[in-house]
Amino acid sequence: MEPPLTGADSDAEATVETPATAEAATARRRLRFLLGLADHFEDRQGRRSARAGSTADGAAADGATGDGATGDAASPETSAPAATPHLDDLPAASGTEPQEVRIRTADGDVIPAFLLRPAPEVATGAAVVLVAGHGRGIDDLVSTDPADEYHDGLAHKLVRAGLTVLCPEMISFGRRRVPRPDGAEPYEDTENSCGIDAARHLLHGRPVMGHRVADARAAVQALREVPGVDPQRVAVAGGSGGGAVSLLLAAVDPTVAGALVASYFSSFEASLCSIRHCPCNIIPGLLPGMEMADIAALVAPRPLVLEAGEHDPIFPIEATRASFAQLPPVWQALDAAPPELVVTDGGHAFRGERSVELMAERLA
């Protein structure tokens, strides 16, 4: 395996280009453009192609950026960030308990995070960036007494599987919520600022989901620098809104080693377009050309593990199964192990049992 690209991370693929891989590369550039992430990659030519394609498609790009000429996503000559994200003041390893750290992005922004390291006797060298779903943010990922009802101490499950885990706080949650106005009631513990952040970002031509994907990508790059971590084996994981970030990041960045996505993968038509969801999920221009299965296919040939609840009320299992059925042939065509779908008997929750085992096996 070639060492992963760092810094700007170009769109170069490890496979010989064929019509199928060329089509995937075009789709990946298109998705980056819709997320407002084109300037995070060295693909200026791809940016122009994405614009041209969106015009021919009927204005998908215009939906993402207003008139196609405002915001970060529409600046073809902007240079990719030169600095590499890293952890400020990395603490010495001290057991397996969460350690508070700060991720310094290429732009100098600071992202609060928790770092958890496995016991030396079980450490595999693999690592994962773990993204929280809606709730209290990263505190939910590490809570054990009591454990968060949705995540169920997920960070600790991954650590017990031998993985180093970095949990970055996403914008709108926990420590990164929009401050309340003077005199206003303080936030409830599980309250978020998604509505405000979604509006702010969309009015500037970039979905807030793109901001989250960029921050998770910075976390991946920072985690590669942690002693004991194999930089070639850093994956991403998350459930619900964190699953969205994880799937999208693995799709747009081929240097991410794999993805574990829970209680999210279904179809946009059956979920976001049919059932009320948080506005932070909206990425203008995705449909009709990029359904969830199309995005998931961009992860190939890397490991992809999906978890879904049989009774999930907001990501219908019927659509999950139908979308998943489209994926194995993509991996098989690349002579790679197909993705896995773990269906639990629960609802909207991240059990992280068999799915965590599978992800750890794939990264071993």
C-alpha positions as CSV (number, residue, x, y, z in Angstrom):
1,M,0.0,0.0,0.0
2,E,1.3,3.5,-0.9
3,P,1.7,5.9,2.1
4,P,-1.3,8.3,2.4
5,L,-1.1,11.7,1.0
6,T,-1.2,14.5,3.6
7,G,-1.6,18.3,3.5
8,A,-3.7,19.0,0.4
9,D,-4.3,15.3,-0.4
10,S,-4.6,15.1,-4.2
11,D,-7.3,13.1,-6.0
12,A,-4.8,10.6,-7.3
13,E,-6.1,7.0,-7.1
14,A,-3.9,3.9,-6.6
15,T,-5.7,2.0,-9.4
16,V,-5.1,2.2,-13.2
17,E,-7.7,4.5,-14.7
18,T,-10.6,2.9,-16.4
19,P,-13.9,4.4,-17.6
20,A,-15.3,3.3,-14.2
21,T,-12.5,4.8,-12.1
22,A,-12.6,8.0,-14.2
23,E,-16.3,8.3,-13.6
24,A,-15.8,7.8,-9.9
25,A,-13.1,10.5,-9.8
26,T,-15.5,12.9,-11.6
27,A,-18.3,12.1,-9.1
28,R,-15.9,12.6,-6.2
29,R,-14.9,16.1,-7.5
30,R,-18.5,16.9,-7.9
31,L,-19.4,15.9,-4.4
32,R,-16.5,18.0,-3.1
33,F,-17.8,21.0,-5.0
34,L,-21.3,20.6,-3.6
35,L,-19.9,20.4,-0.1
36,G,-17.8,23.5,-0.6
37,L,-14.6,21.5,-0.3
38,A,-13.0,21.9,-3.7
39,D,-10.4,24.3,-2.2
40,H,-9.3,21.7,0.3
41,F,-8.0,19.5,-2.5
42,E,-5.5,20.0,-5.4
43,D,-8.1,19.6,-8.2
44,R,-8.7,23.0,-9.7
45,Q,-9.3,21.5,-13.1
46,G,-11.8,19.2,-11.5
47,R,-13.6,22.2,-10.0
48,R,-14.1,23.6,-13.4
49,S,-15.4,20.3,-14.7
50,A,-17.8,20.1,-11.7
51,R,-19.2,23.5,-12.6
52,A,-19.6,22.6,-16.2
53,G,-21.3,19.3,-15.3
54,S,-23.7,21.0,-12.9
55,T,-24.7,23.5,-15.6
56,A,-25.5,20.7,-18.0
57,D,-27.4,18.9,-15.2
58,G,-29.7,21.8,-14.7
59,A,-28.2,24.1,-12.1
60,A,-27.3,21.8,-9.3
61,A,-24.2,23.9,-8.6
62,D,-26.2,27.0,-8.7
63,G,-28.4,25.6,-6.0
64,A,-25.3,25.1,-3.9
65,T,-23.8,28.5,-4.3
66,G,-26.5,30.9,-5.4
67,D,-25.2,32.1,-8.7
68,G,-22.2,29.8,-8.8
69,A,-19.8,32.7,-8.1
70,T,-19.8,33.3,-4.3
71,G,-18.4,31.5,-1.3
72,D,-15.4,29.2,-0.9
73,A,-16.7,26.6,-3.3
74,A,-16.6,29.0,-6.3
75,S,-13.1,30.3,-6.1
76,P,-11.1,28.3,-8.7
77,E,-7.8,30.0,-8.1
78,T,-7.7,29.7,-4.3
79,S,-4.7,27.7,-3.1
80,A,-5.2,24.6,-1.0
81,P,-4.1,25.1,2.6
82,A,-0.4,24.5,3.0
83,A,-0.2,23.6,6.7
84,T,-1.0,20.1,8.0
85,P,-3.6,19.8,10.8
86,H,-2.1,18.6,14.1
87,L,-2.9,18.2,17.8
88,D,-1.8,21.0,20.1
89,D,0.3,19.9,23.1
90,L,-0.3,16.1,22.7
91,P,-0.4,14.7,26.2
92,A,1.6,11.6,27.2
93,A,-0.3,8.4,27.0
94,S,-2.0,7.7,30.3
95,G,-4.2,4.6,30.4
96,T,-7.2,4.3,28.2
97,E,-9.3,7.2,29.6
98,P,-10.3,10.1,27.4
99,Q,-7.8,13.0,27.2
100,E,-8.9,16.5,26.2
101,V,-6.9,17.7,23.2
102,R,-7.2,20.4,20.6
103,I,-7.0,19.9,16.9
104,R,-5.3,22.8,15.0
105,T,-6.6,23.0,11.5
106,A,-4.7,24.2,8.4
107,D,-6.5,27.5,8.7
108,G,-5.5,27.9,12.4
109,D,-8.9,27.1,13.8
110,V,-9.1,25.1,17.0
111,I,-11.4,22.0,17.4
112,P,-11.9,20.6,20.9
113,A,-11.6,16.8,20.9
114,F,-11.1,13.7,23.1
115,L,-8.2,11.3,22.4
116,L,-8.4,7.7,23.6
117,R,-5.5,5.3,23.3
118,P,-5.7,1.5,23.7
119,A,-3.7,-0.5,26.1
120,P,-0.3,-1.5,24.6
121,E,-1.1,-5.2,24.7
122,V,-4.2,-4.8,22.5
123,A,-3.1,-1.8,20.3
124,T,-3.2,-2.7,16.6
125,G,-1.8,0.6,15.2
126,A,-5.0,1.3,13.4
127,A,-7.1,4.4,14.4
128,V,-10.4,6.0,13.8
129,V,-11.9,9.5,13.9
130,L,-15.3,9.1,15.7
131,V,-18.0,11.7,15.0
132,A,-21.0,12.1,17.3
133,G,-24.6,12.3,16.2
134,H,-27.1,14.8,17.5
135,G,-26.9,15.2,21.2
136,R,-24.3,16.6,23.6
137,G,-21.5,16.2,21.2
138,I,-18.2,14.5,22.1
139,D,-19.3,14.0,25.7
140,D,-21.8,11.4,24.5
141,L,-19.1,9.4,22.8
142,V,-17.1,8.9,26.0
143,S,-19.8,8.8,28.7
144,T,-20.0,5.5,30.6
145,D,-21.8,6.2,33.9
146,P,-24.4,6.5,32.6
147,A,-23.6,5.7,28.9
148,D,-25.4,7.8,26.3
149,E,-28.5,6.0,25.1
150,Y,-27.6,6.4,21.4
151,H,-23.8,5.9,21.4
152,D,-23.6,3.5,24.4
153,G,-19.9,4.3,25.3
154,L,-18.9,3.8,21.6
155,A,-15.4,5.4,21.9
156,H,-14.5,2.8,24.6
157,K,-15.7,-0.1,22.5
158,L,-13.4,1.0,19.7
159,V,-10.5,1.4,22.1
160,R,-11.1,-2.1,23.5
161,A,-10.9,-3.3,19.9
162,G,-7.3,-2.0,19.8
163,L,-8.0,1.3,18.0
164,T,-6.7,4.8,18.8
165,V,-9.8,7.1,18.8
166,L,-10.0,10.8,18.2
167,C,-13.4,12.4,18.8
168,P,-13.6,16.0,17.3
169,E,-16.4,18.3,18.3
170,M,-18.5,19.2,15.3
171,I,-19.9,22.7,14.7
172,S,-23.4,23.2,16.3
173,F,-22.8,20.8,19.2
174,G,-21.4,20.8,22.7
175,R,-18.5,23.3,22.9
176,R,-19.1,24.6,19.4
177,R,-22.7,25.9,19.6
178,V,-23.5,29.4,18.5
179,P,-23.3,31.6,21.7
180,R,-26.7,32.6,23.1
181,P,-27.6,36.3,23.0
182,D,-27.1,38.3,26.2
183,G,-29.9,37.6,28.6
184,A,-31.2,34.5,26.8
185,E,-31.7,31.2,28.5
186,P,-28.7,28.9,28.4
187,Y,-28.7,25.8,26.1
188,E,-30.1,22.6,27.4
189,D,-27.4,19.8,27.5
190,T,-28.6,18.1,24.3
191,E,-29.7,21.3,22.5
192,N,-27.8,22.2,19.3
193,S,-27.5,25.3,17.1
194,C,-27.9,23.4,13.8
195,G,-30.7,25.6,12.5
196,I,-28.6,28.8,12.9
197,D,-25.5,27.2,11.5
198,A,-27.3,25.7,8.6
199,A,-28.8,29.0,7.6
200,R,-25.5,30.9,8.1
201,H,-23.6,28.4,5.9
202,L,-26.2,28.1,3.1
203,L,-26.5,31.9,2.9
204,H,-22.8,31.9,2.2
205,G,-23.0,29.2,-0.4
206,R,-21.7,26.2,1.6
207,P,-23.7,23.6,3.5
208,V,-22.8,23.2,7.2
209,M,-22.3,19.5,6.5
210,G,-19.3,20.5,4.3
211,H,-17.8,22.4,7.3
212,R,-18.2,19.3,9.4
213,V,-16.6,17.0,6.8
214,A,-13.7,19.4,6.5
215,D,-13.2,19.4,10.3
216,A,-13.4,15.6,10.4
217,R,-10.8,15.4,7.6
218,A,-8.5,17.7,9.7
219,A,-9.0,15.3,12.6
220,V,-7.9,12.4,10.3
221,Q,-4.8,14.2,9.3
222,A,-4.0,15.1,12.9
223,L,-4.5,11.6,14.1
224,R,-2.0,10.3,11.5
225,E,0.7,12.2,13.4
226,V,0.0,10.6,16.8
227,P,2.8,8.2,18.0
228,G,1.8,4.6,17.6
229,V,-0.7,5.2,14.9
230,D,-0.2,3.8,11.4
231,P,-1.0,6.7,9.1
232,Q,-2.1,4.3,6.4
233,R,-4.8,2.8,8.7
234,V,-6.9,5.8,9.9
235,A,-10.6,5.4,9.2
236,V,-13.7,7.4,10.2
237,A,-16.8,6.3,12.1
238,G,-20.1,7.8,13.2
239,G,-23.8,7.3,13.6
240,S,-26.8,9.3,12.5
241,G,-25.5,12.8,11.8
242,G,-22.0,11.5,12.6
243,G,-22.7,8.8,10.0
244,A,-23.4,11.4,7.4
245,V,-20.1,13.1,8.1
246,S,-18.3,9.7,8.0
247,L,-19.8,8.5,4.8
248,L,-19.2,11.8,3.0
249,L,-15.6,12.2,4.2
250,A,-14.7,8.6,3.1
251,A,-16.3,9.4,-0.3
252,V,-14.5,12.6,-1.0
253,D,-11.1,11.7,0.4
254,P,-9.6,8.4,-1.0
255,T,-6.8,8.5,1.6
256,V,-9.2,7.7,4.4
257,A,-8.7,4.0,5.2
258,G,-12.4,3.1,5.5
259,A,-15.7,4.0,7.1
260,L,-18.1,2.6,9.7
261,V,-21.5,4.3,9.2
262,A,-24.4,3.6,11.5
263,S,-28.1,4.5,11.4
264,Y,-27.8,6.8,8.4
265,F,-27.3,4.8,5.2
266,S,-30.7,4.5,3.5
267,S,-31.8,6.7,0.6
268,F,-32.4,10.5,0.5
269,E,-35.7,9.9,-1.1
270,A,-36.9,7.6,1.7
271,S,-35.4,9.6,4.6
272,L,-34.6,13.3,4.2
273,C,-37.2,13.8,1.4
274,S,-40.0,11.9,3.2
275,I,-39.4,12.3,6.9
276,R,-38.6,15.4,8.9
277,H,-34.9,15.8,9.6
278,C,-32.6,18.5,10.9
279,P,-31.7,21.2,8.3
280,C,-28.0,20.5,8.8
281,N,-28.4,17.5,6.5
282,I,-29.3,19.6,3.5
283,I,-26.7,19.6,0.7
284,P,-28.2,21.5,-2.3
285,G,-27.6,19.9,-5.6
286,L,-27.1,16.3,-4.5
287,L,-30.3,15.0,-6.2
288,P,-31.1,13.6,-8.6
289,G,-27.6,12.5,-9.5
290,M,-26.1,11.5,-6.1
291,E,-28.2,9.2,-4.0
292,M,-26.7,7.6,-0.9
293,A,-25.7,4.5,-2.8
294,D,-23.9,6.6,-5.3
295,I,-21.9,8.4,-2.5
296,A,-21.2,5.1,-0.7
297,A,-19.9,3.6,-4.0
298,L,-17.1,6.2,-3.9
299,V,-15.6,4.5,-0.9
300,A,-14.7,1.5,-3.0
301,P,-12.4,-0.4,-2.8
302,R,-11.7,0.5,0.8
303,P,-13.6,-1.1,3.7
304,L,-17.1,0.1,4.4
305,V,-19.2,-1.3,7.3
306,L,-22.8,-0.2,7.6
307,E,-25.0,-0.7,10.7
308,A,-28.8,-0.2,10.6
309,G,-31.7,-0.8,13.0
310,E,-34.5,-2.9,11.8
311,H,-36.9,-0.5,13.4
312,D,-35.2,2.8,12.7
313,P,-38.1,5.3,12.3
314,I,-36.1,8.0,10.3
315,F,-33.9,5.9,8.1
316,P,-36.2,3.1,6.8
317,I,-34.6,-0.3,6.7
318,E,-36.3,-1.2,3.4
319,A,-34.5,1.6,1.6
320,T,-31.3,0.6,3.4
321,R,-31.5,-2.9,2.0
322,A,-32.4,-1.7,-1.5
323,S,-29.5,0.8,-1.5
324,F,-27.0,-1.7,-0.1
325,A,-27.9,-4.2,-2.8
326,Q,-26.3,-1.8,-5.3
327,L,-22.9,-1.8,-3.6
328,P,-21.3,-5.2,-3.7
329,P,-20.8,-5.2,-7.5
330,V,-18.8,-2.0,-7.2
331,W,-16.3,-3.6,-4.9
332,Q,-16.3,-6.9,-6.8
333,A,-15.4,-5.0,-10.0
334,L,-12.3,-3.7,-8.2
335,D,-11.5,-7.2,-6.8
336,A,-12.0,-6.0,-3.3
337,A,-13.8,-7.4,-0.2
338,P,-17.4,-6.2,-0.5
339,P,-19.0,-3.8,2.1
340,E,-20.9,-5.3,5.1
341,L,-24.4,-4.5,6.4
342,V,-25.1,-5.3,10.0
343,V,-28.8,-5.1,10.9
344,T,-29.6,-4.9,14.6
345,D,-33.0,-5.6,16.1
346,G,-33.2,-2.0,17.5
347,G,-34.3,1.4,16.3
348,H,-32.3,4.6,15.8
349,A,-29.2,3.7,17.8
350,F,-25.5,2.8,17.3
351,R,-25.0,-0.6,18.9
352,G,-21.4,-0.8,17.8
353,E,-21.0,-4.5,18.5
354,R,-20.6,-6.7,15.4
355,S,-20.0,-3.6,13.3
356,V,-17.0,-2.5,15.4
357,E,-15.6,-6.0,15.3
358,L,-15.8,-6.0,11.5
359,M,-14.2,-2.5,11.2
360,A,-11.3,-3.6,13.5
361,E,-10.8,-6.7,11.4
362,R,-10.8,-4.8,8.1
363,L,-8.2,-2.3,9.5
364,A,-6.0,-5.0,11.0
